[in-house]
């Protein structure tokens, strides 16, 4: 029952079938049933009038013409008003004609016409807004009382007999109309709210998907930076060293060619692991301490720097993602030493602090040129390291000063929280 002057349309709903669209479909089905019931009541009344032996020929003809008028007016006007947004004068015309016909039928003594009230009273609430429906209910039912009193004669007894009946009809009509209108208004609001929630849920799902895509892109960019890019840097460095030693030291060339081949193989393995979303190659067949020792040893071979390993191999097993973060932090820190530090000596340390509040720490310390922390903190490598460590609830500390070397330390708690 669209008592508030707004028709529910499929355009109000989500592209997928939503609650408002379902409510609109229900209203469309109800409208078809409504037409059938109302026209059926009129048809039944016409049959009763046509077969009545208590009416004169003229009254019977007048009654049939009156019912026919109600049918025609409903088919031309009233049928299209149910659920329509614009009603205005057409709704008033439908009500005035249909109720005038009822008054005429009662005036003719065709009291079977009273059962048309089952259709005419709901018409008031269907075709008018709530405010107007209240007034129209009072006026139209009062008009029926006037017809009844006029037919019985304008006497005090007639008024006394009709008044309670009409008052009861008005009261029940108002009560039922307001109740049903309230139910449909609440149903429409609830359907609209459900559709809004569905749209919000869809938008949140799309947002989460986009956020997941961005996070995966960021993860891949960090992986590429920490693995493939570093591998290619090593390959380039070895190729340059081979070119320098090519004519002077065949043994050094062969050694560096072996390192170059191994680095290329490792880079290929890292690329395959990255595509397959596997753990880093260094951790697939070794523990974290062994992987730290391996990358430190390779760094020493490739750069010729003095590397001091301080690896505690007796730590508790760590979650895979924590091991990956610690390994990548060490790799990135060593890459920064290679690129920027100009160091002669590097310390690579992995230590575990036992106990309920234990922690795992990986640190890379060099004696290179250092930097002012505020000047280089925004580098992609440092940002990536910090983001990785913070994702697993850890902390990244960078201590440096010009000509005083650099310390990169990542600490991750063994107990979450």
Beta strands, then each sheet from edge to edge (+ up, - down):
strand 1: 306-311
strand 2: 345-353
strand 3: 359-366
strand 4: 395-400
strand 5: 406-413
sheet 1: 1+ 2+ 3- 5+ 4-
end
